[in-house]
Amino acid sequence: MEIEGYLRALDINISRDKLKRLIFLLGKFNLIKSSKRGHIDYYYVALDVVMVEFAGKFEPTKVKLAAQQYYATNDSESRRMHVIQSAYAMATPEPVVLPVGAE
């Protein structure tokens, strides 16, 4: 799992079974969603709502922009970028147009 590698890089050691259980719970709480492309599951944030407050200097917008730039400019991540774009395109609600006089 790619997520395991990122966690190890942060010196966080979690067994694969525990990681799968945590991902399952995040999905049950609708904090993450996944999309399967071929044999790979891509995970992404389900909501664009800040649910965790970090102490110190953490700028969510700056991190989001850096991630988007990375995926957009890295050819090896084109499939992941497509999954992210598709997921957020589906999540954007269509505007409701009311008939004239209906308020």
TATA-V311842 format. One record per helix or strand of 2 or more residues. SS is the DSSP state (~ for helix, > for strand). FROM is the first residue (numbers start at 1). LEN is the number of residues. Records with the same first field share a line. If there is no record, write none. Layout:
# TATA-V311842
SS = FROM-LEN, FROM-LEN
This chain:
# TATA-V311842
~ = 2-8, 16-13, 60-14, 75-17
> = 32-6, 40-6
